[in-house]
Amino acid sequence: MRVLVLSDKPCESRNKKEDLFHDQFMEESVLFVVEVLKKRHDVSCLEADTALKEKLKEERPDLVFNLANGEGLPGGITFVPNALDELGIPYTGSSGAAHGKAYDKGLTMKVLKSMGILVPRFMEIEAQKELSSFHLPFPILIKPKDGGYSRGIFNENLVFNRTELRAQVEVLLREKYTPLLLTEYIEGREFTLGVLGSGEHLHVLPPMEISFKNLPEDLYPFYSFEAKVTFEDQVKNKVPAKITESLHEKLQVSARHIFRTLGLFDYARLDVRVREERIYLLEVNSLPGLHKTHSDLVKMMEAAGESYEDLIYHIVDSAQDRYKRGVAGRLISGR
C-alpha cells in the first residue's frame, strides 16, 4: 500500500518557545511514524501547504497518515481532512468537521454541555472591554480558545483576582493569543484518557493520572507550557492510574461518550479532572501527538502491553476498516 505521511511546515514565527517545540516535536514524530510504516508499506512524506490538492493528485496515495495541524493554512486543522475528502483519498484520524469542533475549546464545551457532560464554567473574550461582563468564580484559568501544544498556556494564566485577570489577559492579547477562553479552575485529580477506533468499535486505553506534586513551588498544578516542556521530568505520570473499579468504569464510559458525541475517528486523547467522583472534561485533543518517547498516548498504549508499532498500525487498521464500512470523513463533514 502507498502511504503518504502529511505533516506541518515549520512555523513561520520561530521566536516563541512553543513554536520551536512544535517544530521539533513534529519533525521527530514524522521520523518515528515513517520508520514503523516502512516495515509494511511504500511510504513517502509531504508538508501540507495551500497547494496540497494539486500535490495529492500527483502523489495518488492509497492512504494518508495525517499528522498535520494545519499550521498557517486557511481553516487550520480542518484544511487537510477537508482537502482529502474532496479528493476522495482515505486518511487516518477525524474529519474536518470533528477536528473543528474539538480544536475550538469553547465549541467543544458548548456541545458537550448540551449533551449532559460536565465541563468547567467558562466564557469567551476577544478584547479587554468584554471583562466588564465577567461573572465566573476565582481562580480562573485563561487559555487560547484554539490550538494545541500548550501554546499560550503559561503558569501566570491561573489567576486569583480581577487585577491578575486583567493583567494576564492584556499580556495574552498583546501576544496575539486570541480569542481567549476563561474557565473555572477545577480542583481535583487529573487524568488523560486515550481512545482508539470509531463508532461502536472503541477501545479505551488504561487511564493515566497526571501528578504535579514534584513541580517547583512557584508553578501551579496544571499542564502549563512550563510544566509540559521546561519541567517535563518533574511531572509524574501514573499509568495505569491507581483508581477504584467504579471510577475506572466511569472514566471509560465518559471517554466513549465524548468521543462519539464529537464524531471522532481512529484516535484521540481526552483530558479530565475528577472532583468528588464527578468527571469534568477539560480538553479534547483530536490529533494527539505520536512521538515515540514523549506522547501520552504511547505511554498508555505501553501500559496496555502494546508497543509504539502496535499503536501506529491500530490507527491505520481503524482507518482502513472505516473506509471498508463506508464510514469516511466526508459523510460526517457533509461533503
ABEGO torsion letter per residue (X at the ends): XBBBBBBBBBBABAABAAAAAAAAAAAAAAAAAAAAAAAABBBBBBBBBAAAAAAAAAAGBABBBBABAGBGBBGEAAAAAAAAAAAGBBBBEBBAAAAAAAABAAAAAAAAAAAGBBBBBBBBBABAAAAAABABBOBBBBBBABEBGGBGBBAAABBABAAAAAAAAAAAAAAGBOBBBBBBBBBEBBBBBBBBEBEABBBBBBBBBBBAAABBAABBBBBBAAAAAAAAAABBBBOBBBBBAAAAAAAAAAAAAAAAAAGBBGBBBBBBBBBGGBBBBABBBABBBABAAABAAAAAAAAAGBBAAAAAAAAAAAAAAAAAAGBBAAAAAGX
